[in-house]
């Protein structure tokens, strides 16, 4: 694979050779040459000085950043009571999962044993079967737990085994997810789920074939929502077929493979006789022709018997044999250790970030509620103070759990957990919480706002457009620069996002200003505005340093600092946008707090465009997190934009009216 050389540079007598491309037949490579030692050194020194200067401004006693902190302390002394004018209400659904085994379903204990076996995924990664089952069930059904008539309740691993054991039964079960009504009408169903048999007519003709062919013939930019959903349904059907026939379960090392290829039990090579150190297995199982295919058939036979008798001794023994085969016929350095396998299964079962999404939802409501009460009361209540402290402590524990979840992904995959869209959102939520805790001593409202932001980000991450699957790292990203460059930029989005949320809150507070409470709310708006500015300063510093680091990475890996890639360009737009926002106070007609809050809200659109728009709606390059089809711009997003515009207009009219009366 020529792409593995993208980060490997050849240095020869102060000349640097970079792979810029390669021939489609992979027999030739295209190199770019760089000979600029002193220019590179001077550029790097310049970047370093700029970064150091940015950091010094955060700690210099005469800096704007520390002045803002002093302003906040002064305001908190002045105001005795504050009315917070809005509480965001969000809900969550807790999911209780029961794993009761029944007589005609494989037991959870045996499912756990086969779940610990290794399999080779589509991208070559070696992962526990448990991970494969979870990913496939989610892709086919958009759920991980099932309750099937005649079977009862089962988890993804139990269902996965049962599908291979009783394919005829599962062909009749309505588990293939079909969200669009137009596709349901073609198939002839009136529910969100279809069975495999629903896709075929009485003559075994595929009902979607005509429409699938038409969709495939269209160019990517010509495909509408129907075409994209149709192709997704077709993919789900194909995955389901591969599950029930076992072709997707690649658990056997191919004999004599030079590239560590693993195969499934229905592969042609699976019929080749097995000999050598594992012949003792043949004697125990008494198979006439000992090969992978027969071994798996023997396992399915024993599993079906065990579901009737409850005795899984022989099925467990075969699982042990397969595990021995995997270890004896593979490069041990490529296989994950037992501790990694256990960690991955724990990560799968814990569903960490879904749980955190629900936790953040509850904590954001309670923090906003108690912060509201604290600021309404003229005298502090010990109960409210204790409640806020307890909630803050719980949020700290949740933040620690969030960090552990990211650490587990790093340990399992072997690379920093911010290499795709899903992981980047997880890091944005983490960065937002870091921003919230950084300013928690100034305002509990800030902590509540950042918790709310973390909830929204994790809710977005759980959307179907983002795949939480654990994957190998793309060759182009195999560099230590991924850790520092991407992390710095992504964490900056958390600070800028907190500025956005607090800006929304301030605009709502503008609507509630009257002659009676005007002075009190002005103090609250001022305090929040200074906190916003501090967040934007930190966010801008991180975004700028991250952009510098990206230029260094580009030069070190590809021999150029800047290529006007869409993501690079929009990263620069973020820096320019927030530089303008922070310096608006020097422009007389734009120096009001209302104007600054509007700018902090509208400025975040540059972040959204960089993170979402570039990835999914512009041309995709090496920076793109987008994968698969471009999603339709959702109606709720249009609604949100409309509400924000109306809020800005109403807040502006209210502020103008107040100024006229004064």
C-alpha positions as CSV (number, residue, x, y, z in Angstrom):
1,X,0.0,0.0,0.0
2,X,1.7,3.2,-1.2
3,X,-0.3,5.3,1.2
4,X,1.8,4.1,4.1
5,X,4.7,6.3,2.9
6,X,2.7,9.5,3.3
7,X,4.3,10.3,6.6
8,X,7.7,8.8,5.9
9,X,10.2,11.3,4.4
10,X,13.5,10.6,2.7
11,X,16.3,13.0,3.8
12,X,19.3,13.1,1.6
13,X,22.1,15.8,1.7
14,X,19.6,18.5,3.0
15,X,17.1,17.5,0.3
16,X,13.8,16.1,1.5
17,X,11.7,13.8,-0.8
18,X,8.0,13.5,-0.1
19,X,5.4,11.2,-1.7
20,X,2.8,13.5,-3.1
21,X,0.9,10.9,-5.1
22,X,1.2,7.5,-6.7
23,X,0.1,5.8,-9.9
24,X,-3.3,4.0,-9.9
25,X,-1.6,0.7,-10.7
26,X,0.6,1.3,-7.6
27,X,3.8,0.6,-9.7
28,X,5.1,4.1,-9.6
29,X,5.2,7.0,-7.1
30,X,5.2,10.8,-7.5
31,X,7.7,12.7,-5.3
32,X,8.0,16.4,-4.4
33,X,11.4,17.7,-3.4
34,X,12.2,20.3,-0.8
35,X,15.6,22.0,-0.2
36,X,15.0,24.8,2.3
37,X,16.8,24.1,5.6
38,X,17.2,27.8,6.7
39,X,13.8,28.9,5.5
40,X,12.2,26.0,7.4
41,X,14.2,26.7,10.6
42,X,13.3,30.5,10.5
43,X,9.6,29.7,9.9
44,X,9.5,27.3,12.8
45,X,11.2,29.8,15.1
46,X,8.6,32.3,14.0
47,X,5.8,29.9,14.8
48,X,7.3,29.1,18.2
49,X,7.6,32.8,19.1
50,X,4.0,33.5,18.1
51,X,2.8,30.6,20.2
52,X,4.9,31.7,23.2
53,X,3.5,35.2,22.8
54,X,-0.1,33.9,22.8
55,X,0.5,32.0,26.0
56,X,2.3,34.9,27.7
57,X,-0.8,37.1,27.0
58,X,-2.9,34.8,29.1
59,X,-0.7,35.2,32.2
60,X,0.7,38.8,31.8
61,X,-0.7,40.9,34.7
62,X,-1.5,43.7,32.2
63,X,-3.2,41.5,29.7
64,X,-6.8,41.8,28.6
65,X,-7.4,38.2,29.8
66,X,-6.5,38.9,33.4
67,X,-8.3,42.3,33.3
68,X,-11.5,40.4,32.4
69,X,-11.0,38.3,35.5
70,X,-10.8,41.4,37.6
71,X,-13.9,42.8,36.0
72,X,-15.8,39.7,36.8
73,X,-14.8,39.8,40.5
74,X,-15.8,43.5,40.7
75,X,-19.3,42.7,39.2
76,X,-19.9,39.8,41.6
77,X,-19.2,42.2,44.5
78,X,-21.7,44.8,43.1
79,X,-24.7,42.6,42.4
80,X,-26.7,41.2,45.3
81,X,-29.4,39.4,43.4
82,X,-29.6,38.3,39.8
83,X,-32.5,36.8,37.9
84,X,-31.6,34.2,35.4
85,X,-34.3,34.3,32.8
86,X,-34.2,31.0,31.2
87,X,-33.8,27.3,32.0
88,X,-33.2,24.9,29.2
89,X,-35.3,21.8,29.6
90,X,-33.9,18.6,28.0
91,X,-35.0,15.1,28.6
92,X,-33.5,11.7,28.4
93,X,-34.6,8.2,28.2
94,X,-32.8,5.7,30.4
95,X,-32.5,2.2,29.0
96,X,-32.6,-0.7,31.3
97,X,-31.3,-3.9,29.6
98,X,-32.2,-7.3,30.9
99,X,-30.3,-10.3,29.8
100,X,-32.5,-13.1,30.9
101,X,-31.6,-16.3,29.1
102,X,-34.3,-18.7,27.8
103,X,-34.1,-22.3,26.9
104,X,-34.2,-21.8,23.1
105,X,-31.6,-19.0,23.0
106,X,-27.9,-19.4,23.6
107,X,-27.0,-18.5,27.1
108,X,-25.3,-15.2,27.9
109,X,-22.4,-17.1,29.5
110,X,-21.6,-19.0,26.2
111,X,-22.2,-15.9,24.1
112,X,-19.6,-14.1,26.2
113,X,-17.1,-16.9,25.4
114,X,-17.5,-16.7,21.7
115,X,-17.5,-12.9,22.1
116,X,-13.9,-13.1,23.3
117,X,-12.8,-14.8,20.1
118,X,-11.0,-12.6,17.6
119,X,-12.2,-11.7,14.2
120,X,-10.7,-9.7,11.3
121,X,-12.9,-6.7,10.4
122,X,-13.4,-5.2,6.9
123,X,-10.5,-2.8,7.5
124,X,-8.1,-5.5,8.6
125,X,-8.4,-4.8,12.4
126,X,-8.4,-7.7,14.8
127,X,-11.3,-7.2,17.2
128,X,-13.4,-9.4,19.6
129,X,-16.4,-11.0,17.9
130,X,-18.4,-9.1,20.6
131,X,-17.5,-5.8,18.9
132,X,-18.4,-7.1,15.4
133,X,-21.8,-8.4,16.6
134,X,-22.6,-5.1,18.3
135,X,-21.6,-3.1,15.2
136,X,-23.5,-5.3,12.8
137,X,-26.7,-5.5,14.9
138,X,-26.7,-1.7,15.2
139,X,-26.2,-1.3,11.5
140,X,-29.0,-3.7,10.6
141,X,-31.5,-2.8,13.3
142,X,-30.3,0.5,14.9
143,X,-30.6,-1.3,18.2
144,X,-28.5,-3.6,20.3
145,X,-31.1,-5.6,22.2
146,X,-34.0,-7.6,20.9
147,X,-37.2,-9.3,22.1
148,X,-38.2,-11.8,19.6
149,X,-41.5,-13.8,19.8
150,X,-40.6,-17.4,20.5
151,X,-37.1,-16.5,21.7
152,X,-37.5,-13.8,24.3
153,X,-35.0,-11.2,25.2
154,X,-31.4,-11.3,23.9
155,X,-28.5,-9.0,23.4
156,X,-26.5,-8.4,20.2
157,X,-24.1,-11.2,20.8
158,X,-26.8,-13.8,21.5
159,X,-28.8,-12.7,18.4
160,X,-25.6,-12.8,16.3
161,X,-25.0,-16.5,17.2
162,X,-28.7,-17.4,16.9
163,X,-28.8,-16.0,13.4
164,X,-26.1,-18.3,12.2
165,X,-27.6,-21.3,14.1
166,X,-31.2,-20.8,12.8
167,X,-31.1,-18.7,9.6
168,X,-34.5,-19.8,8.4
169,X,-36.1,-18.5,11.6
170,X,-34.4,-15.1,11.4
171,X,-35.3,-14.7,7.7
172,X,-38.9,-14.2,8.9
173,X,-38.1,-11.8,11.7
174,X,-38.7,-8.0,11.1
175,X,-35.4,-6.6,12.2
176,X,-34.1,-4.7,9.2
177,X,-34.6,-1.0,9.8
178,X,-36.4,1.0,7.1
179,X,-37.1,4.6,8.2
180,X,-38.5,6.0,5.0
181,X,-42.2,5.5,4.1
182,X,-41.6,5.5,0.3
183,X,-39.3,2.4,0.6
184,X,-41.8,0.7,2.9
185,X,-44.5,1.2,0.3
186,X,-42.3,-0.4,-2.4
187,X,-41.7,-3.4,-0.1
188,X,-45.3,-3.5,1.0
189,X,-45.0,-3.1,4.8
190,X,-46.4,-0.5,7.2
191,X,-43.8,-0.7,10.0
192,X,-40.2,0.6,10.5
193,X,-38.8,-3.0,10.3
194,X,-38.9,-5.6,7.6
195,X,-37.9,-9.2,7.4
196,X,-35.6,-10.6,4.7
197,X,-38.6,-12.3,3.1
198,X,-40.4,-9.0,2.8
199,X,-37.9,-7.9,0.2
200,X,-38.8,-10.6,-2.3
201,X,-42.0,-11.4,-4.2
202,X,-43.6,-14.8,-4.7
203,X,-41.2,-15.4,-7.6
204,X,-38.2,-14.6,-5.5
205,X,-37.6,-11.3,-7.4
206,X,-35.9,-8.5,-5.4
207,X,-38.5,-5.8,-5.0
208,X,-35.9,-3.0,-4.8
209,X,-33.6,-4.1,-7.7
210,X,-35.0,-1.6,-10.3
211,X,-34.7,1.3,-7.9
212,X,-31.3,0.3,-6.6
213,X,-29.9,0.1,-10.1
214,X,-31.3,3.6,-10.9
215,X,-29.7,5.0,-7.7
216,X,-26.4,3.5,-8.4
217,X,-26.3,5.0,-11.9
218,X,-26.8,8.5,-10.5
219,X,-23.8,10.7,-9.7
220,X,-23.2,11.4,-6.1
221,X,-24.4,15.0,-6.3
222,X,-27.6,13.9,-8.1
223,X,-28.7,11.4,-5.4
224,X,-31.7,12.6,-3.4
225,X,-32.7,11.5,0.1
226,X,-34.7,8.6,-1.3
227,X,-31.7,7.3,-3.2
228,X,-29.4,7.6,-0.2
229,X,-31.8,5.9,2.1
230,X,-32.5,3.2,-0.5
231,X,-28.8,2.3,-0.7
232,X,-28.5,2.2,3.1
233,X,-31.4,-0.3,3.2
234,X,-29.8,-2.4,0.5
235,X,-26.6,-2.4,2.6
236,X,-28.4,-3.5,5.7
237,X,-30.0,-6.3,3.8
238,X,-26.6,-7.5,2.4
239,X,-25.1,-7.3,5.9
240,X,-28.0,-9.4,7.3
241,X,-27.4,-12.0,4.5
242,X,-23.7,-12.1,5.4
243,X,-24.5,-12.7,9.1
244,X,-26.9,-15.6,8.6
245,X,-24.6,-17.4,6.1
246,X,-21.5,-16.7,8.3
247,X,-19.4,-15.0,5.6
248,X,-19.0,-11.9,7.6
249,X,-17.4,-13.8,10.5
250,X,-13.7,-14.1,9.6
251,X,-12.3,-16.0,12.6
252,X,-9.9,-18.5,10.9
253,X,-6.3,-17.6,9.8
254,X,-5.8,-18.5,6.2
255,X,-3.2,-21.2,5.8
256,X,0.0,-19.9,4.2
257,X,-1.2,-16.3,4.0
258,X,1.6,-13.8,3.6
259,X,-0.5,-10.8,4.8
260,X,-2.2,-12.3,7.8
261,X,-5.5,-12.7,6.1
262,X,-8.4,-14.4,8.0
263,X,-11.3,-16.1,6.3
264,X,-14.8,-17.1,7.2
265,X,-16.1,-20.7,7.3
266,X,-17.9,-20.4,3.9
267,X,-14.7,-19.3,2.1
268,X,-13.3,-21.8,-0.4
269,X,-10.0,-22.0,1.5
270,X,-12.0,-23.0,4.6
271,X,-12.4,-26.5,3.0
272,X,-8.7,-27.2,2.8
273,X,-7.6,-30.0,5.2
274,X,-5.9,-28.9,8.5
275,X,-2.9,-30.8,9.8
276,X,0.0,-30.4,12.2
277,X,-0.1,-29.4,15.9
278,X,-3.9,-29.2,16.0
279,X,-4.6,-32.7,14.8
280,X,-5.6,-33.6,18.4
281,X,-8.7,-31.5,17.9
282,X,-9.7,-33.8,15.0
283,X,-9.3,-36.9,17.1
284,X,-11.6,-35.4,19.8
285,X,-14.3,-34.2,17.3
286,X,-14.0,-37.3,15.1
287,X,-14.4,-35.4,11.9
288,X,-13.7,-37.3,8.6
289,X,-12.3,-34.2,6.9
290,X,-10.9,-31.8,9.4
291,X,-11.1,-28.3,8.1
292,X,-12.4,-24.9,9.1
293,X,-15.8,-25.4,7.4
294,X,-16.4,-28.7,9.2
295,X,-15.2,-27.3,12.5
296,X,-17.7,-24.5,12.3
297,X,-20.5,-26.8,11.3
298,X,-19.7,-29.0,14.3
299,X,-19.9,-25.9,16.5
300,X,-23.3,-24.9,15.1
301,X,-24.6,-28.4,15.6
302,X,-23.4,-28.4,19.2
303,X,-24.9,-25.0,19.9
304,X,-28.3,-26.1,18.6
305,X,-28.2,-29.1,20.8
306,X,-27.1,-27.0,23.8
307,X,-30.0,-24.6,23.4
308,X,-32.3,-27.6,23.9
309,X,-30.4,-29.5,26.6
310,X,-28.7,-26.6,28.4
311,X,-25.3,-28.4,28.2
312,X,-22.7,-26.2,26.5
313,X,-19.7,-28.4,27.3
314,X,-18.9,-29.4,23.8
315,X,-19.8,-26.0,22.2
316,X,-17.5,-24.4,24.8
317,X,-14.7,-26.9,23.9
318,X,-14.9,-26.0,20.2
319,X,-14.7,-22.3,21.0
320,X,-11.5,-23.2,22.9
321,X,-10.2,-25.1,19.9
322,X,-10.8,-22.1,17.6
323,X,-9.0,-19.8,20.0
324,X,-6.0,-22.2,20.0
325,X,-6.1,-22.2,16.1
326,X,-6.1,-18.4,16.1
327,X,-3.1,-18.2,18.4
328,X,-1.1,-21.0,16.7
329,X,-1.5,-19.8,13.1
330,X,-1.2,-16.0,13.5
331,X,1.5,-13.5,14.2
332,X,1.1,-12.9,17.9
333,X,2.4,-9.4,17.7
334,X,-0.6,-8.4,15.5
335,X,-3.2,-9.9,17.8
336,X,-4.6,-7.8,20.8
337,X,-3.7,-9.1,24.2
338,X,-6.2,-10.6,26.6
339,X,-6.3,-7.4,28.6
340,X,-7.1,-5.4,25.4
341,X,-9.9,-7.9,24.5
342,X,-11.4,-7.5,28.0
343,X,-11.1,-3.8,27.8
344,X,-12.8,-3.6,24.5
345,X,-15.7,-5.8,25.6
346,X,-16.0,-3.7,28.8
347,X,-16.1,-0.6,26.6
348,X,-18.8,-2.1,24.4
349,X,-21.0,-3.1,27.3
350,X,-20.5,0.1,29.2
351,X,-21.8,2.3,26.4
352,X,-20.0,5.1,28.1
353,X,-20.9,8.1,25.9
354,X,-24.6,7.2,25.6
355,X,-24.7,7.0,29.4
356,X,-22.8,10.3,29.7
357,X,-25.2,12.0,27.3
358,X,-28.1,11.1,29.7
359,X,-26.1,12.1,32.7
360,X,-25.1,15.5,31.2
361,X,-28.8,16.1,30.3
362,X,-29.9,15.7,33.9
363,X,-27.0,17.6,35.5
364,X,-27.5,20.5,33.1
365,X,-31.1,20.9,34.1
366,X,-30.4,20.7,37.8
367,X,-27.4,23.0,37.6
368,X,-29.4,25.6,35.7
369,X,-32.3,25.3,38.1
370,X,-30.3,25.7,41.3
371,X,-28.1,28.4,39.8
372,X,-31.4,30.2,38.9
373,X,-32.6,29.9,42.5
374,X,-29.2,31.1,43.9
375,X,-29.3,34.2,41.8
376,X,-32.9,35.0,42.5
377,X,-32.5,34.9,46.2
378,X,-31.0,38.0,47.8
379,X,-29.4,35.9,50.5
380,X,-27.5,32.7,49.9
381,X,-29.1,29.5,51.0
382,X,-26.9,26.8,52.5
383,X,-29.0,24.1,50.9
384,X,-28.6,25.7,47.4
385,X,-24.9,26.1,47.9
386,X,-24.6,22.4,49.0
387,X,-26.7,21.3,46.1
388,X,-24.6,23.2,43.6
389,X,-21.4,21.8,45.2
390,X,-22.7,18.2,45.1
391,X,-23.9,18.6,41.4
392,X,-20.5,20.1,40.5
393,X,-18.8,17.1,42.2
394,X,-21.0,14.7,40.3
395,X,-20.2,16.5,37.1
396,X,-16.5,16.2,38.0
397,X,-17.0,12.4,38.3
398,X,-18.8,12.3,35.0
399,X,-15.9,14.3,33.4
400,X,-13.5,11.7,34.8
401,X,-15.6,8.9,33.4
402,X,-15.6,10.8,30.0
403,X,-11.8,10.9,30.2
404,X,-11.6,7.2,31.0
405,X,-13.8,6.4,28.0
406,X,-11.5,8.3,25.7
407,X,-8.5,6.6,27.3
408,X,-10.1,3.2,26.7
409,X,-10.6,4.0,23.0
410,X,-7.0,5.1,22.8
411,X,-5.8,1.9,24.5
412,X,-8.0,-0.4,22.4
413,X,-7.3,1.2,19.0
414,X,-3.7,2.2,19.7
415,X,-4.1,5.7,18.4
416,X,-5.4,9.0,19.8
417,X,-9.2,9.0,19.9
418,X,-9.9,12.0,17.7
419,X,-9.2,10.6,14.2
420,X,-12.8,10.6,12.9
421,X,-16.0,12.6,13.2
422,X,-17.4,10.7,16.1
423,X,-14.2,10.8,18.1
424,X,-13.8,14.5,17.4
425,X,-17.2,15.3,18.8
426,X,-16.3,13.3,21.9
427,X,-13.2,15.5,22.3
428,X,-15.3,18.7,21.7
429,X,-17.6,17.7,24.5
430,X,-14.6,17.0,26.7
431,X,-13.0,20.3,25.8
432,X,-16.3,22.1,26.5
433,X,-16.4,20.6,30.0
434,X,-12.7,21.6,30.5
435,X,-13.7,25.1,29.6
436,X,-16.6,25.0,32.1
437,X,-14.5,23.8,35.0
438,X,-11.9,26.5,34.1
439,X,-14.5,29.2,34.9
440,X,-16.6,27.4,37.5
441,X,-15.3,29.5,40.4
442,X,-16.7,32.6,38.6
443,X,-20.1,31.3,37.7
444,X,-22.1,28.2,38.2
445,X,-24.2,29.3,35.2
446,X,-21.1,28.8,33.1
447,X,-20.7,25.2,34.4
448,X,-24.4,24.6,33.7
449,X,-24.0,26.0,30.2
450,X,-21.0,23.8,29.4
451,X,-22.8,20.7,30.7
452,X,-25.7,21.6,28.4
453,X,-23.2,22.0,25.5
454,X,-21.6,18.6,26.3
455,X,-25.1,17.0,26.2
456,X,-25.9,18.6,22.8
457,X,-22.5,17.5,21.4
458,X,-22.9,13.9,22.6
459,X,-26.4,13.8,21.3
460,X,-25.1,14.9,17.9
461,X,-22.4,12.2,18.1
462,X,-25.1,9.5,18.7
463,X,-26.7,10.6,15.4
464,X,-26.7,8.0,12.6
465,X,-24.3,10.1,10.5
466,X,-21.5,9.4,13.0
467,X,-20.2,5.9,13.3
468,X,-18.9,5.0,16.8
469,X,-17.2,1.9,15.4
470,X,-13.6,1.3,16.6
471,X,-11.4,1.3,13.5
472,X,-7.8,1.3,12.4
473,X,-6.1,4.6,11.8
474,X,-5.8,5.8,8.2
475,X,-2.2,5.7,7.0
476,X,-2.2,9.4,6.2
477,X,-3.0,10.1,9.9
478,X,-0.3,7.8,11.4
479,X,1.8,10.6,12.9
480,X,2.4,12.0,16.4
481,X,1.2,15.3,15.0
482,X,-2.4,13.9,15.1
483,X,-2.2,14.0,18.9
484,X,-1.1,17.6,19.2
485,X,-2.5,19.3,16.1
486,X,-6.0,17.8,16.0
487,X,-6.4,17.8,19.8
488,X,-5.4,21.5,20.1
489,X,-7.9,22.6,17.4
490,X,-10.7,20.4,18.6
491,X,-10.4,21.5,22.2
492,X,-10.6,25.1,21.0
493,X,-14.0,24.3,19.6
494,X,-15.2,23.5,23.2
495,X,-14.2,27.0,24.5
496,X,-15.7,28.7,21.4
497,X,-18.9,26.6,21.9
498,X,-19.2,27.6,25.5
499,X,-19.1,31.2,24.3
500,X,-21.9,30.4,21.9
501,X,-24.1,28.9,24.6
502,X,-23.5,31.8,27.0
503,X,-24.2,34.2,24.2
504,X,-27.6,32.6,23.6
505,X,-28.3,32.9,27.3
506,X,-27.4,36.6,27.4
507,X,-29.6,37.3,24.4
508,X,-32.5,35.7,26.2
509,X,-31.7,37.8,29.3
510,X,-31.9,40.9,27.2
511,X,-35.6,40.0,26.5
512,X,-36.4,40.0,30.2
513,X,-34.9,43.4,31.0
514,X,-37.3,46.0,32.5
515,X,-36.9,49.4,34.2
516,X,-37.1,47.7,37.5
517,X,-34.6,44.9,37.0
518,X,-32.5,46.5,34.3
519,X,-29.5,47.3,36.5
520,X,-29.4,43.8,38.0
521,X,-29.6,42.1,34.7
522,X,-27.1,44.5,33.2
523,X,-24.6,43.3,35.8
524,X,-25.4,39.7,35.0
525,X,-25.1,40.3,31.3
526,X,-21.7,42.0,31.9
527,X,-20.4,39.2,34.0
528,X,-21.4,36.6,31.4
529,X,-20.0,38.7,28.6
530,X,-16.6,38.9,30.3
531,X,-16.6,35.2,30.8
532,X,-17.5,34.7,27.1
533,X,-14.6,36.9,26.1
534,X,-12.2,35.0,28.3
535,X,-13.4,31.7,26.6
536,X,-13.1,33.2,23.2
537,X,-9.6,34.4,23.9
538,X,-8.5,30.9,25.0
539,X,-10.4,29.3,22.1
540,X,-8.7,31.7,19.6
541,X,-5.2,31.0,21.1
542,X,-5.8,27.3,20.8
543,X,-7.2,27.6,17.3
544,X,-4.3,29.7,16.1
545,X,-1.7,27.5,17.7
546,X,-3.5,24.4,16.2
547,X,-3.3,26.0,12.8
548,X,0.4,26.7,13.2
549,X,1.0,23.1,14.2
550,X,-1.0,22.0,11.2
551,X,1.3,23.9,8.9
552,X,4.3,22.3,10.6
553,X,2.7,18.8,10.2
554,X,2.0,19.5,6.5
555,X,5.6,20.7,5.9
556,X,7.1,17.7,7.8
557,X,4.9,15.1,6.1
558,X,4.1,16.5,2.6
559,X,6.7,19.3,2.0
560,X,4.3,22.2,2.0
561,X,2.9,24.5,4.8
562,X,-0.4,25.3,3.2
563,X,-2.5,23.8,0.3
564,X,-5.7,25.8,0.5
565,X,-7.5,22.6,1.3
566,X,-11.2,23.4,2.3
567,X,-10.5,22.4,6.0
568,X,-7.3,24.5,6.1
569,X,-9.1,27.5,4.6
570,X,-12.0,27.3,7.1
571,X,-9.6,26.8,10.0
572,X,-8.1,30.1,9.0
573,X,-11.6,31.7,8.7
574,X,-12.2,30.7,12.4
575,X,-9.0,32.5,13.4
576,X,-10.0,35.6,11.4
577,X,-13.6,35.6,12.6
578,X,-12.8,35.4,16.3
579,X,-10.0,37.9,16.0
580,X,-12.5,40.3,14.7
581,X,-15.0,39.4,17.5
582,X,-12.5,39.9,20.2
583,X,-11.4,43.3,18.8
584,X,-14.9,44.7,18.2
585,X,-14.6,46.7,21.5
586,X,-12.3,49.1,19.7
587,X,-15.0,50.0,17.1
588,X,-17.3,52.6,18.7
589,X,-20.5,51.4,17.0
590,X,-19.8,47.7,17.7
591,X,-18.5,48.1,21.3
592,X,-21.8,47.3,23.0
593,X,-22.3,44.1,25.0
594,X,-25.3,43.3,22.8
595,X,-23.1,43.4,19.7
596,X,-20.4,41.3,21.3
597,X,-22.9,38.6,22.3
598,X,-24.5,38.5,18.8
599,X,-21.0,38.2,17.4
600,X,-20.1,35.3,19.8
601,X,-23.2,33.5,18.6
602,X,-22.9,34.1,14.9
603,X,-19.1,33.5,15.0
604,X,-19.7,29.9,16.0
605,X,-21.2,29.3,12.6
606,X,-17.6,29.3,11.3
607,X,-16.8,26.4,13.7
608,X,-19.9,24.5,12.6
609,X,-19.0,25.1,8.9
610,X,-15.4,23.9,9.5
611,X,-16.5,20.8,11.5
612,X,-19.7,19.8,9.7
613,X,-20.0,21.7,6.4
614,X,-16.5,21.0,5.1
615,X,-16.6,17.3,6.1
616,X,-20.0,16.5,4.5
617,X,-20.9,19.2,2.0
618,X,-17.7,20.4,0.4
619,X,-15.0,18.5,-1.4
620,X,-13.4,16.0,0.8
621,X,-9.6,15.9,1.3
622,X,-7.2,14.4,3.8
623,X,-8.8,16.6,6.6
624,X,-12.3,15.3,6.1
625,X,-14.0,13.4,8.9
626,X,-17.0,12.7,6.6
627,X,-17.7,9.2,5.5
628,X,-20.3,7.8,3.2
629,X,-23.1,9.7,1.7
630,X,-23.7,13.4,2.3
631,X,-26.6,13.7,4.8
632,X,-29.6,15.8,4.0
633,X,-29.5,19.1,5.9
634,X,-32.0,18.4,8.7
635,X,-35.2,20.5,9.2
636,X,-34.4,21.0,12.9
637,X,-31.2,22.7,11.9
638,X,-33.1,25.2,9.7
639,X,-35.5,25.7,12.6
640,X,-32.7,26.4,15.0
641,X,-31.2,28.9,12.7
642,X,-34.5,30.7,12.3
643,X,-35.1,30.8,16.1
644,X,-31.6,32.2,16.7
645,X,-32.2,35.0,14.1
646,X,-35.5,35.8,15.7
647,X,-33.9,35.9,19.1
648,X,-31.1,38.3,17.9
649,X,-33.7,40.6,16.4
650,X,-36.0,40.6,19.4
651,X,-33.1,41.1,21.8
652,X,-31.8,44.0,19.7
653,X,-35.2,45.7,19.6
654,X,-35.6,45.3,23.3
655,X,-32.1,46.7,24.0
656,X,-32.7,49.6,21.6
657,X,-36.0,50.4,23.4
658,X,-34.3,50.3,26.8
659,X,-31.6,52.7,25.6
660,X,-34.2,55.1,24.2
661,X,-36.0,55.2,27.5
662,X,-32.8,55.8,29.4
